[in-house]
């Protein structure tokens, strides 16, 4: 009994001091895509302590879901708390699971459902630890990995990964800090193909933050004040960005979303990119699509520490000479080899054809 009543304090990403059991065994995740991070920290079975989560991983990244469920079929038995993200979680179902701790993501914006869940968890005296792997990535990723390491008693693995992460990001920072030339202008389009019109983008957070860190001059920064925003075709055509970067996570059979991920070959990516960009009038008029200045990135990097490789890829795409010795795919392969229980496969980024 003494083990059960022992507690310790964790400081979450919002600075809250949260008292949790010393060795929590019943953990609810507010996003199943936290598995990207959790699988790096929990050795053996990465979901052995998870007693509930929503199915956002299955909905938005069926490729990774399939790979993990094939190796860890017990994932299929974890109680489902909603089909999407934390805003769809049923508070009554969460309470019924009697979790030792609930881990929730920071979001770009909160709605009534989020606030209701928090109120009910607080009233039931269930500890809530918040992490941020999706909004302010530069500031909060390494710390969020450390917080998860503390919750899951995997502080050494968390420390090893954050050292790997910070050392790679530092190289990008230091080289660009010493660079004196012009910054190339970039259009970052999220979810190419999911919407017919151009262009949903990210600026002050998420992948937009990584683009700026990688030395890109985001053409949306002059008109979008928050994390996410939309650019119209006329603005994009007038701006004629020097580079075009699209994101997607479509699976093998997806016709409406740019295909990228662990089950996608480079040939599928090229075919998908050509087909989807041809369908948007504004994009067809971009010089960057015809002169070899087009690149693609897996959308789910925006809520995974694996984005260290995507940041290298953006930096090398924009500054090929400055980062000639950097190999982003090798970085991602090393991350999989050293920290993840499934092998590296597929295509997570690439360049369009001239």
C-alpha contacts under 8 A as a table, 3 or more apart, distances in Angstrom:
res1	aa1	res2	aa2	distance
1	X	4	X	5.34
1	X	5	X	6.81
2	X	5	X	5.55
2	X	6	X	6.47
3	X	6	X	5.39
3	X	22	X	7.51
3	X	23	X	7.94
4	X	21	X	7.01
4	X	22	X	7.72
4	X	23	X	7.97
5	X	21	X	7.02
6	X	21	X	6.06
6	X	22	X	5.60
7	X	19	X	6.37
7	X	20	X	5.53
7	X	21	X	4.35
7	X	22	X	4.70
8	X	19	X	5.52
8	X	20	X	5.65
8	X	21	X	6.30
8	X	22	X	5.61
9	X	17	X	6.23
9	X	18	X	5.39
9	X	19	X	4.36
9	X	20	X	6.17
10	X	17	X	5.80
10	X	18	X	5.20
10	X	19	X	6.32
10	X	20	X	7.19
10	X	129	X	7.95
10	X	147	X	7.27
10	X	150	X	7.15
10	X	151	X	7.42
11	X	14	X	7.88
11	X	15	X	5.60
11	X	16	X	5.42
11	X	17	X	4.60
11	X	18	X	6.05
11	X	147	X	7.47
12	X	15	X	5.30
12	X	16	X	5.40
12	X	17	X	6.67
12	X	18	X	7.06
12	X	129	X	5.54
12	X	130	X	5.51
12	X	131	X	6.41
12	X	144	X	7.88
12	X	147	X	6.57
13	X	16	X	7.36
13	X	129	X	7.94
13	X	130	X	5.83
13	X	131	X	5.16
13	X	132	X	6.61
13	X	140	X	7.21
13	X	143	X	7.32
13	X	144	X	6.57
13	X	147	X	7.80
14	X	130	X	6.87
14	X	131	X	7.81
18	X	127	X	6.42
18	X	128	X	7.07
18	X	129	X	6.71
19	X	127	X	6.64
20	X	24	X	7.35
20	X	100	X	7.16
20	X	101	X	6.61
20	X	127	X	6.19
20	X	151	X	7.85
21	X	24	X	5.26
21	X	100	X	6.75
21	X	101	X	7.99
23	X	151	X	7.84
23	X	152	X	7.29
23	X	153	X	7.12
24	X	27	X	6.89
24	X	49	X	7.82
24	X	100	X	5.71
24	X	101	X	7.10
24	X	151	X	7.48
24	X	152	X	7.30
25	X	49	X	5.15
25	X	50	X	7.83
25	X	100	X	6.77
26	X	49	X	5.46
26	X	50	X	6.11
26	X	51	X	5.71
26	X	98	X	7.49
26	X	99	X	4.86
26	X	100	X	5.17
26	X	101	X	6.98
27	X	49	X	5.81
27	X	50	X	4.87
27	X	51	X	5.73
27	X	52	X	7.21
27	X	99	X	5.44
27	X	100	X	5.90
27	X	101	X	5.29
27	X	102	X	5.88
27	X	103	X	7.52
28	X	50	X	5.80
28	X	51	X	5.70
28	X	52	X	4.87
28	X	53	X	5.89
28	X	94	X	7.52
28	X	99	X	6.28
28	X	101	X	6.56
28	X	102	X	4.74
28	X	103	X	6.27
29	X	32	X	6.32
29	X	34	X	7.29
29	X	50	X	7.18
29	X	52	X	6.52
29	X	53	X	5.06
29	X	54	X	7.70
29	X	102	X	6.01
29	X	103	X	5.04
29	X	104	X	6.37
30	X	53	X	5.99
30	X	54	X	6.70
30	X	85	X	6.84
30	X	86	X	4.90
30	X	89	X	7.60
30	X	102	X	7.21
30	X	103	X	5.86
30	X	104	X	4.61
30	X	105	X	6.43
31	X	34	X	5.67
31	X	53	X	6.20
31	X	54	X	5.90
31	X	55	X	7.51
31	X	56	X	6.47
31	X	57	X	7.64
31	X	85	X	5.65
31	X	86	X	6.12
31	X	104	X	7.24
31	X	105	X	7.20
32	X	35	X	5.80
32	X	53	X	5.69
32	X	54	X	5.94
32	X	55	X	6.08
32	X	56	X	5.95
32	X	57	X	5.37
33	X	36	X	5.86
33	X	56	X	6.61
33	X	57	X	4.98
33	X	303	X	7.61
34	X	37	X	5.52
34	X	38	X	6.07
34	X	303	X	7.88
34	X	304	X	7.60
35	X	38	X	4.70
35	X	39	X	5.47
35	X	46	X	7.73
36	X	39	X	5.82
36	X	40	X	7.12
36	X	304	X	5.90
36	X	305	X	7.71
36	X	306	X	7.92
37	X	40	X	5.40
37	X	41	X	6.90
37	X	145	X	7.10
37	X	304	X	6.45
37	X	305	X	6.69
38	X	41	X	5.22
38	X	42	X	5.99
38	X	46	X	6.53
38	X	148	X	7.41
39	X	42	X	5.54
39	X	43	X	7.38
39	X	46	X	5.05
39	X	47	X	7.92
39	X	339	X	7.63
39	X	340	X	5.91
39	X	341	X	6.95
40	X	43	X	7.56
40	X	157	X	7.76
40	X	339	X	4.71
40	X	340	X	5.04
40	X	341	X	7.69
41	X	46	X	7.74
41	X	149	X	6.62
41	X	152	X	7.93
41	X	154	X	6.08
41	X	157	X	5.79
41	X	158	X	6.30
41	X	339	X	7.32
42	X	45	X	6.92
42	X	46	X	4.87
42	X	47	X	7.85
42	X	152	X	7.31
42	X	154	X	6.96
43	X	46	X	6.20
43	X	341	X	7.97
44	X	341	X	7.65
45	X	48	X	5.53
45	X	72	X	7.17
46	X	49	X	7.91
47	X	50	X	5.14
47	X	75	X	6.84
50	X	53	X	7.63
50	X	78	X	7.12
51	X	78	X	5.80
51	X	79	X	6.41
51	X	97	X	7.01
51	X	99	X	7.45
52	X	78	X	5.61
52	X	79	X	4.79
52	X	80	X	5.92
52	X	81	X	6.36
52	X	94	X	7.37
52	X	97	X	7.45
53	X	78	X	7.30
53	X	79	X	6.71
53	X	80	X	5.53
53	X	81	X	5.34
53	X	82	X	7.47
54	X	80	X	5.39
54	X	81	X	4.62
54	X	82	X	4.52
54	X	83	X	5.59
54	X	84	X	5.92
54	X	85	X	6.10
54	X	86	X	6.97
54	X	88	X	7.66
54	X	89	X	6.53
55	X	58	X	5.35
55	X	59	X	6.28
55	X	80	X	6.63
55	X	81	X	7.54
55	X	82	X	6.26
55	X	83	X	4.83
55	X	84	X	5.65
55	X	85	X	7.38
56	X	59	X	4.93
56	X	60	X	5.75
56	X	61	X	7.67
56	X	83	X	6.14
56	X	84	X	4.44
56	X	85	X	5.59
57	X	60	X	5.43
57	X	61	X	5.15
57	X	62	X	6.61
57	X	64	X	7.62
57	X	65	X	6.11
58	X	61	X	5.54
58	X	62	X	4.66
58	X	64	X	7.96
58	X	65	X	5.37
58	X	66	X	7.96
59	X	62	X	6.11
59	X	83	X	7.33
59	X	84	X	7.03
60	X	249	X	7.49
61	X	64	X	5.75
61	X	65	X	6.32
61	X	249	X	6.69
61	X	250	X	7.93
61	X	251	X	7.96
61	X	300	X	7.66
62	X	65	X	4.87
62	X	66	X	5.99
62	X	251	X	7.16
63	X	66	X	5.28
63	X	67	X	6.40
63	X	251	X	6.52
63	X	261	X	6.81
63	X	262	X	6.28
63	X	263	X	6.12
64	X	67	X	5.09
64	X	68	X	6.15
64	X	261	X	7.82
64	X	262	X	6.73
65	X	68	X	5.37
65	X	69	X	6.00
66	X	69	X	5.21
66	X	70	X	6.04
67	X	70	X	5.38
67	X	71	X	6.64
67	X	342	X	7.56
68	X	71	X	5.24
68	X	72	X	5.73
68	X	73	X	7.69
68	X	75	X	7.99
68	X	342	X	7.26
69	X	72	X	4.78
69	X	73	X	4.64
69	X	74	X	7.31
69	X	75	X	5.89
69	X	76	X	6.76
70	X	73	X	5.64
71	X	342	X	7.86
72	X	75	X	5.95
73	X	76	X	5.75
73	X	77	X	7.81
74	X	77	X	5.39
74	X	78	X	7.12
75	X	78	X	5.49
80	X	83	X	7.62
81	X	88	X	7.58
81	X	89	X	5.03
81	X	90	X	5.87
81	X	93	X	6.64
81	X	94	X	7.11
82	X	85	X	7.25
82	X	86	X	7.87
82	X	88	X	5.25
82	X	89	X	4.94
82	X	90	X	6.73
83	X	88	X	6.85
84	X	87	X	7.65
84	X	88	X	5.97
85	X	88	X	5.77
85	X	89	X	7.11
86	X	89	X	5.20
86	X	104	X	7.31
86	X	105	X	7.78
86	X	114	X	7.00
87	X	111	X	7.37
87	X	113	X	5.40
87	X	114	X	5.36
88	X	113	X	7.28
89	X	93	X	8.00
89	X	94	X	7.67
89	X	117	X	7.86
90	X	93	X	5.37
90	X	94	X	6.43
90	X	117	X	7.77
91	X	94	X	5.01
91	X	95	X	6.24
91	X	116	X	7.76
91	X	117	X	5.31
91	X	120	X	6.91
91	X	121	X	7.79
92	X	95	X	5.17
92	X	96	X	6.16
93	X	96	X	5.07
93	X	97	X	6.55
94	X	97	X	5.45
94	X	98	X	7.21
94	X	99	X	7.49
95	X	98	X	5.46
95	X	99	X	7.20
95	X	121	X	7.27
95	X	124	X	7.69
99	X	102	X	6.66
99	X	126	X	7.11
100	X	126	X	6.72
100	X	127	X	7.03
101	X	126	X	6.18
101	X	127	X	4.95
101	X	128	X	5.90
101	X	129	X	7.26
102	X	126	X	7.32
102	X	127	X	6.28
102	X	128	X	4.87
102	X	129	X	6.27
103	X	128	X	5.84
103	X	129	X	4.84
103	X	130	X	5.68
103	X	131	X	7.24
104	X	128	X	7.01
104	X	129	X	6.26
104	X	130	X	4.80
104	X	131	X	6.42
105	X	130	X	5.56
105	X	131	X	5.15
105	X	132	X	5.55
105	X	133	X	7.18
105	X	134	X	7.75
106	X	130	X	6.39
106	X	131	X	5.96
106	X	132	X	4.89
106	X	133	X	7.58
106	X	134	X	7.24
106	X	135	X	7.04
107	X	110	X	6.40
107	X	132	X	7.68
107	X	134	X	7.17
107	X	135	X	6.44
108	X	135	X	6.06
108	X	227	X	6.97
110	X	114	X	6.10
110	X	115	X	7.43
111	X	114	X	5.54
111	X	115	X	6.65
112	X	115	X	5.14
112	X	116	X	6.06
113	X	116	X	5.13
113	X	117	X	6.26
114	X	117	X	5.27
114	X	118	X	6.35
115	X	118	X	5.11
115	X	119	X	6.18
116	X	119	X	5.11
116	X	120	X	6.26
117	X	120	X	5.29
117	X	121	X	6.18
118	X	121	X	5.17
118	X	122	X	6.07
118	X	128	X	8.00
119	X	122	X	5.19
119	X	123	X	6.15
120	X	123	X	5.07
120	X	124	X	6.21
121	X	124	X	5.11
121	X	125	X	6.19
121	X	126	X	5.28
121	X	127	X	7.40
121	X	128	X	7.49
122	X	125	X	4.98
122	X	126	X	6.04
122	X	127	X	7.37
122	X	128	X	7.98
123	X	126	X	7.80
131	X	140	X	7.92
131	X	144	X	5.20
131	X	147	X	7.38
132	X	135	X	6.38
132	X	136	X	6.99
132	X	137	X	7.32
132	X	140	X	5.85
132	X	141	X	6.52
132	X	144	X	6.00
133	X	136	X	7.41
133	X	137	X	6.06
133	X	140	X	6.86
133	X	141	X	5.43
133	X	144	X	6.77
133	X	302	X	7.58
133	X	303	X	4.91
133	X	304	X	6.19
133	X	305	X	7.16
134	X	137	X	6.21
134	X	206	X	5.78
134	X	302	X	5.60
134	X	303	X	4.28
134	X	304	X	7.41
135	X	205	X	5.18
135	X	206	X	4.85
135	X	227	X	7.57
135	X	302	X	7.98
135	X	303	X	7.93
136	X	139	X	5.72
136	X	140	X	5.89
136	X	141	X	7.67
136	X	205	X	5.04
136	X	206	X	6.20
136	X	209	X	7.49
137	X	140	X	5.30
137	X	141	X	5.11
137	X	205	X	6.84
137	X	206	X	6.24
137	X	209	X	7.32
137	X	210	X	7.58
137	X	302	X	8.00
138	X	141	X	6.22
138	X	209	X	7.42
138	X	210	X	7.36
139	X	142	X	7.67
139	X	143	X	7.89
140	X	143	X	5.32
140	X	144	X	5.86
141	X	144	X	5.12
141	X	145	X	6.29
141	X	305	X	6.44
142	X	145	X	5.20
142	X	146	X	6.35
142	X	162	X	5.50
142	X	165	X	7.51
142	X	166	X	7.69
142	X	305	X	7.87
143	X	146	X	4.98
143	X	147	X	6.20
144	X	147	X	4.94
144	X	148	X	6.27
145	X	148	X	5.19
145	X	149	X	6.15
145	X	158	X	5.98
145	X	162	X	7.27
146	X	149	X	4.87
146	X	150	X	6.24
146	X	155	X	6.66
146	X	158	X	5.39
146	X	159	X	6.76
146	X	162	X	7.64
147	X	150	X	5.06
147	X	151	X	6.31
148	X	151	X	5.06
148	X	152	X	6.06
148	X	154	X	7.84
148	X	158	X	7.78
149	X	152	X	5.29
149	X	153	X	5.72
149	X	154	X	4.44
149	X	155	X	4.51
149	X	156	X	7.66
149	X	157	X	7.24
149	X	158	X	5.22
150	X	153	X	5.11
150	X	154	X	6.21
150	X	155	X	5.50
151	X	154	X	7.71
152	X	155	X	7.94
154	X	157	X	5.61
154	X	158	X	6.27
155	X	158	X	5.00
155	X	159	X	6.00
156	X	159	X	5.01
156	X	160	X	6.18
157	X	160	X	5.07
157	X	161	X	6.22
158	X	161	X	5.25
158	X	162	X	6.14
159	X	162	X	5.22
159	X	163	X	6.20
160	X	163	X	5.30
160	X	164	X	6.42
161	X	164	X	5.00
161	X	165	X	6.07
161	X	339	X	7.79
162	X	165	X	4.85
162	X	166	X	5.86
163	X	166	X	5.22
163	X	167	X	6.00
164	X	167	X	5.43
164	X	168	X	6.43
165	X	168	X	5.47
165	X	169	X	6.26
165	X	305	X	7.89
165	X	308	X	6.32
166	X	169	X	5.07
166	X	170	X	5.86
167	X	170	X	5.09
167	X	171	X	6.55
168	X	171	X	5.45
168	X	172	X	6.95
168	X	308	X	7.07
168	X	312	X	7.98
169	X	172	X	5.32
169	X	173	X	6.34
169	X	308	X	6.66
169	X	311	X	7.84
169	X	312	X	7.79
170	X	173	X	4.95
170	X	174	X	5.97
171	X	174	X	5.27
171	X	175	X	6.19
172	X	175	X	5.50
172	X	176	X	6.23
172	X	214	X	6.80
172	X	312	X	7.07
172	X	315	X	7.21
173	X	176	X	5.43
173	X	177	X	6.01
173	X	213	X	7.23
173	X	214	X	7.73
174	X	177	X	5.04
174	X	178	X	6.42
175	X	178	X	5.29
175	X	179	X	6.30
175	X	322	X	7.36
176	X	179	X	4.86
176	X	214	X	7.83
176	X	215	X	6.77
183	X	215	X	6.28
183	X	216	X	6.02
183	X	217	X	5.86
184	X	215	X	7.67
184	X	216	X	5.76
184	X	217	X	5.77
184	X	241	X	7.85
184	X	242	X	6.06
184	X	243	X	7.24
184	X	318	X	6.78
185	X	216	X	6.10
185	X	217	X	4.49
185	X	218	X	5.86
185	X	219	X	6.18
185	X	241	X	5.00
185	X	242	X	5.23
185	X	243	X	6.35
186	X	216	X	6.12
186	X	217	X	5.81
186	X	218	X	4.99
186	X	219	X	5.88
186	X	241	X	5.08
186	X	242	X	5.94
186	X	243	X	4.71
186	X	244	X	5.72
186	X	245	X	7.19
187	X	218	X	6.18
187	X	219	X	5.93
187	X	220	X	7.32
187	X	236	X	7.70
187	X	241	X	6.00
187	X	243	X	6.39
187	X	244	X	4.92
187	X	245	X	6.13
188	X	201	X	5.75
188	X	202	X	7.15
188	X	208	X	7.40
188	X	218	X	7.28
188	X	244	X	6.25
188	X	245	X	4.87
188	X	246	X	5.85
188	X	247	X	7.88
189	X	192	X	6.34
189	X	198	X	7.80
189	X	199	X	5.68
189	X	200	X	5.70
189	X	201	X	5.06
189	X	202	X	7.92
189	X	244	X	7.77
189	X	245	X	6.28
189	X	246	X	4.75
189	X	247	X	6.36
190	X	199	X	7.39
190	X	200	X	5.56
190	X	201	X	5.39
190	X	202	X	7.48
190	X	246	X	5.93
190	X	247	X	4.96
190	X	248	X	6.88
190	X	299	X	7.23
191	X	194	X	5.57
191	X	195	X	7.63
191	X	200	X	7.65
191	X	246	X	7.13
191	X	247	X	5.25
191	X	248	X	4.77
191	X	249	X	7.68
191	X	257	X	6.42
191	X	258	X	6.88
191	X	299	X	7.04
192	X	195	X	7.14
192	X	246	X	6.02
192	X	247	X	6.03
192	X	248	X	6.02
192	X	257	X	5.91
192	X	258	X	5.59
192	X	276	X	7.01
192	X	277	X	7.76
193	X	196	X	6.35
193	X	256	X	5.04
193	X	257	X	4.64
193	X	258	X	6.17
193	X	276	X	5.58
193	X	277	X	7.74
194	X	256	X	5.49
194	X	257	X	5.17
195	X	198	X	7.60
196	X	279	X	7.71
196	X	280	X	6.72
197	X	232	X	7.91
197	X	233	X	7.76
197	X	280	X	6.78
198	X	230	X	7.67
198	X	231	X	6.55
198	X	232	X	5.90
198	X	233	X	5.70
198	X	280	X	7.13
198	X	282	X	6.98
198	X	283	X	7.75
199	X	230	X	5.51
199	X	231	X	5.11
199	X	232	X	6.33
199	X	233	X	7.30
200	X	228	X	7.37
200	X	229	X	5.89
200	X	230	X	4.45
200	X	231	X	6.48
201	X	208	X	7.48
201	X	220	X	7.44
201	X	228	X	5.79
201	X	229	X	5.51
201	X	230	X	5.88
201	X	231	X	7.40
202	X	205	X	6.74
202	X	206	X	6.48
202	X	207	X	6.20
202	X	208	X	4.49
202	X	209	X	7.65
202	X	220	X	7.87
202	X	227	X	5.52
202	X	228	X	4.40
202	X	229	X	6.27
203	X	206	X	7.40
203	X	207	X	7.43
203	X	208	X	4.08
203	X	209	X	5.95
203	X	218	X	7.19
203	X	220	X	6.69
203	X	221	X	6.06
203	X	224	X	6.91
203	X	225	X	7.71
203	X	226	X	6.75
203	X	227	X	5.25
203	X	228	X	6.18
203	X	229	X	7.73
204	X	208	X	6.08
204	X	209	X	5.52
204	X	221	X	7.96
204	X	225	X	7.27
204	X	226	X	5.60
204	X	227	X	4.42
204	X	228	X	7.46
205	X	208	X	5.63
205	X	209	X	4.56
205	X	210	X	7.71
205	X	226	X	7.81
205	X	227	X	4.87
205	X	228	X	7.84
206	X	209	X	5.61
206	X	210	X	6.98
206	X	227	X	6.83
206	X	302	X	5.53
206	X	303	X	7.81
207	X	210	X	5.02
207	X	211	X	6.23
207	X	301	X	7.74
207	X	302	X	5.56
208	X	211	X	5.03
208	X	212	X	6.40
208	X	218	X	7.59
208	X	227	X	7.62
209	X	212	X	5.26
209	X	213	X	6.27
210	X	213	X	4.95
210	X	214	X	6.08
210	X	311	X	5.99
211	X	214	X	5.02
211	X	215	X	6.56
211	X	216	X	5.42
211	X	217	X	7.94
211	X	218	X	7.37
211	X	311	X	7.07
211	X	314	X	6.71
211	X	315	X	7.96
212	X	215	X	5.20
212	X	216	X	4.92
212	X	217	X	6.42
212	X	218	X	6.86
213	X	216	X	7.26
213	X	311	X	7.82
214	X	311	X	6.08
214	X	312	X	7.26
214	X	314	X	6.02
214	X	315	X	4.58
215	X	315	X	6.44
215	X	318	X	7.40
216	X	315	X	7.88
216	X	318	X	7.06
217	X	221	X	7.93
218	X	221	X	5.55
219	X	222	X	6.57
219	X	239	X	7.23
219	X	241	X	7.06
220	X	223	X	5.55
220	X	224	X	5.65
220	X	231	X	7.03
221	X	224	X	5.50
221	X	225	X	7.10
222	X	225	X	7.86
224	X	227	X	7.87
224	X	228	X	7.26
224	X	229	X	5.64
224	X	230	X	7.54
225	X	229	X	7.91
226	X	229	X	7.05
231	X	235	X	6.65
231	X	236	X	6.87
232	X	235	X	5.55
232	X	236	X	6.48
233	X	236	X	5.09
233	X	237	X	6.07
233	X	281	X	7.85
233	X	282	X	5.02
233	X	283	X	7.87
234	X	237	X	5.22
234	X	238	X	6.09
234	X	282	X	7.26
235	X	238	X	5.19
235	X	239	X	6.07
236	X	239	X	5.13
236	X	240	X	6.30
236	X	241	X	7.57
236	X	282	X	7.06
237	X	240	X	5.36
237	X	282	X	6.13
237	X	283	X	7.69
237	X	285	X	6.60
237	X	286	X	6.43
240	X	286	X	5.98
240	X	287	X	6.83
240	X	288	X	7.68
241	X	244	X	6.85
241	X	286	X	7.59
241	X	288	X	6.92
242	X	287	X	7.61
242	X	288	X	5.72
242	X	293	X	6.86
243	X	288	X	5.31
243	X	293	X	4.92
243	X	294	X	5.89
243	X	295	X	7.86
243	X	318	X	7.69
244	X	288	X	5.94
244	X	289	X	6.88
244	X	293	X	6.37
244	X	294	X	4.82
244	X	295	X	6.34
245	X	294	X	5.83
245	X	295	X	4.73
245	X	296	X	5.42
245	X	297	X	7.29
246	X	294	X	8.00
246	X	295	X	6.45
246	X	296	X	4.80
246	X	297	X	6.33
247	X	258	X	6.85
247	X	296	X	5.56
247	X	297	X	4.81
247	X	298	X	5.54
247	X	299	X	4.94
248	X	257	X	5.99
248	X	258	X	4.51
248	X	259	X	6.02
248	X	260	X	6.04
248	X	296	X	7.75
248	X	297	X	6.79
248	X	298	X	5.38
248	X	299	X	4.77
248	X	300	X	7.98
249	X	257	X	6.81
249	X	258	X	6.16
249	X	259	X	5.44
249	X	260	X	4.80
249	X	261	X	6.00
249	X	298	X	5.63
249	X	299	X	5.55
249	X	300	X	6.99
250	X	253	X	7.79
250	X	254	X	5.35
250	X	255	X	7.79
250	X	256	X	7.62
250	X	257	X	4.90
250	X	258	X	5.30
250	X	259	X	4.06
250	X	260	X	5.86
250	X	261	X	7.56
251	X	254	X	5.24
251	X	259	X	5.70
251	X	260	X	6.95
251	X	261	X	7.32
251	X	263	X	7.17
251	X	264	X	7.07
252	X	259	X	6.94
252	X	263	X	7.07
252	X	264	X	6.47
252	X	268	X	7.96
254	X	257	X	6.12
254	X	258	X	7.94
254	X	259	X	7.11
255	X	258	X	7.86
255	X	272	X	7.80
256	X	276	X	7.68
257	X	276	X	7.88
258	X	269	X	7.20
258	X	272	X	5.74
258	X	273	X	6.24
258	X	276	X	7.20
259	X	264	X	6.69
259	X	268	X	6.85
259	X	269	X	5.49
259	X	272	X	6.08
259	X	273	X	7.82
260	X	263	X	7.74
260	X	264	X	5.63
260	X	269	X	6.29
260	X	297	X	7.44
260	X	298	X	5.53
260	X	346	X	7.75
260	X	347	X	5.83
260	X	348	X	5.73
260	X	349	X	7.33
261	X	264	X	5.50
261	X	298	X	6.29
261	X	346	X	5.72
261	X	347	X	5.31
261	X	348	X	5.21
262	X	344	X	7.31
262	X	345	X	4.93
262	X	346	X	3.81
262	X	347	X	5.94
262	X	348	X	7.09
263	X	345	X	6.81
263	X	346	X	4.93
263	X	347	X	7.47
264	X	268	X	6.24
264	X	269	X	6.99
264	X	346	X	4.90
264	X	347	X	5.64
265	X	268	X	5.27
265	X	269	X	6.54
265	X	346	X	5.62
265	X	347	X	5.90
266	X	269	X	5.06
266	X	270	X	6.37
266	X	346	X	7.77
266	X	347	X	6.09
266	X	350	X	7.54
267	X	270	X	5.22
267	X	271	X	6.27
268	X	271	X	5.18
268	X	272	X	6.01
269	X	272	X	5.15
269	X	273	X	5.99
269	X	347	X	7.83
269	X	350	X	7.99
270	X	273	X	5.14
270	X	274	X	6.14
270	X	352	X	6.54
270	X	353	X	7.58
271	X	274	X	5.32
271	X	275	X	6.17
272	X	275	X	5.22
272	X	276	X	6.07
273	X	276	X	5.40
273	X	277	X	6.01
273	X	352	X	7.51
274	X	277	X	5.55
274	X	278	X	6.14
275	X	278	X	5.39
275	X	279	X	6.74
276	X	279	X	5.32
276	X	280	X	7.19
277	X	280	X	5.59
277	X	283	X	6.03
277	X	284	X	6.62
278	X	281	X	7.29
278	X	283	X	7.33
278	X	284	X	5.96
279	X	284	X	7.99
280	X	283	X	5.49
280	X	284	X	6.46
281	X	284	X	5.35
281	X	285	X	6.92
282	X	285	X	5.57
282	X	286	X	7.08
283	X	286	X	5.33
283	X	289	X	7.48
284	X	289	X	7.25
286	X	289	X	5.63
286	X	290	X	7.40
287	X	290	X	5.35
287	X	291	X	6.28
288	X	291	X	5.42
288	X	292	X	6.50
288	X	293	X	4.77
288	X	294	X	5.96
289	X	292	X	6.54
289	X	293	X	6.30
289	X	294	X	5.55
289	X	352	X	7.62
289	X	354	X	7.58
290	X	293	X	7.44
290	X	353	X	7.88
290	X	354	X	5.58
291	X	294	X	7.95
291	X	354	X	5.10
292	X	351	X	7.65
292	X	352	X	6.27
292	X	353	X	5.76
292	X	354	X	4.06
293	X	351	X	7.72
293	X	352	X	7.30
293	X	354	X	7.70
294	X	351	X	5.75
294	X	352	X	4.95
294	X	353	X	7.61
295	X	317	X	7.61
295	X	349	X	7.39
295	X	350	X	5.71
295	X	351	X	4.15
295	X	352	X	5.53
296	X	349	X	5.31
296	X	350	X	5.36
296	X	351	X	6.15
296	X	352	X	7.46
297	X	301	X	7.89
297	X	310	X	6.97
297	X	348	X	6.02
297	X	349	X	4.40
297	X	350	X	6.87
298	X	301	X	5.98
298	X	348	X	5.05
298	X	349	X	6.09
299	X	302	X	6.29
300	X	303	X	5.87
300	X	304	X	6.75
301	X	304	X	5.08
301	X	305	X	7.29
301	X	306	X	6.28
301	X	307	X	4.87
301	X	310	X	7.16
302	X	307	X	6.80
303	X	307	X	7.95
304	X	307	X	5.95
305	X	308	X	6.35
306	X	309	X	6.16
306	X	310	X	7.45
306	X	332	X	7.00
306	X	335	X	7.54
307	X	310	X	4.79
307	X	311	X	6.09
308	X	311	X	5.21
308	X	312	X	6.45
309	X	312	X	5.08
309	X	313	X	6.18
309	X	328	X	5.00
309	X	329	X	6.88
309	X	331	X	5.83
309	X	332	X	5.58
310	X	313	X	4.86
310	X	314	X	6.21
310	X	328	X	6.96
310	X	349	X	7.30
311	X	314	X	5.16
311	X	315	X	6.21
312	X	315	X	5.11
312	X	316	X	6.08
312	X	326	X	7.27
312	X	327	X	7.74
312	X	328	X	5.51
313	X	316	X	5.19
313	X	317	X	6.01
313	X	327	X	7.84
313	X	328	X	5.36
313	X	349	X	7.56
314	X	317	X	5.04
314	X	318	X	6.18
315	X	318	X	5.30
315	X	319	X	5.84
315	X	320	X	7.70
315	X	323	X	7.06
316	X	319	X	5.01
316	X	320	X	4.75
316	X	321	X	7.74
316	X	322	X	7.32
316	X	323	X	5.11
316	X	324	X	6.95
316	X	326	X	7.23
317	X	320	X	5.69
319	X	322	X	5.35
319	X	323	X	6.26
320	X	323	X	5.40
320	X	324	X	5.47
321	X	324	X	5.01
323	X	326	X	5.31
327	X	330	X	5.33
327	X	331	X	6.42
328	X	331	X	4.99
328	X	332	X	6.37
329	X	332	X	5.07
329	X	333	X	6.07
330	X	333	X	4.93
330	X	334	X	6.02
331	X	334	X	5.15
331	X	335	X	6.21
332	X	335	X	4.98
332	X	336	X	6.28
333	X	336	X	5.18
333	X	337	X	6.09
333	X	344	X	5.97
334	X	337	X	4.98
334	X	338	X	5.91
335	X	338	X	5.36
335	X	339	X	5.72
335	X	340	X	7.17
336	X	339	X	5.51
336	X	340	X	4.82
336	X	341	X	7.60
336	X	342	X	7.18
336	X	343	X	6.37
336	X	344	X	5.84
337	X	340	X	6.26
337	X	343	X	6.85
337	X	344	X	7.43
340	X	343	X	7.44
347	X	350	X	7.44
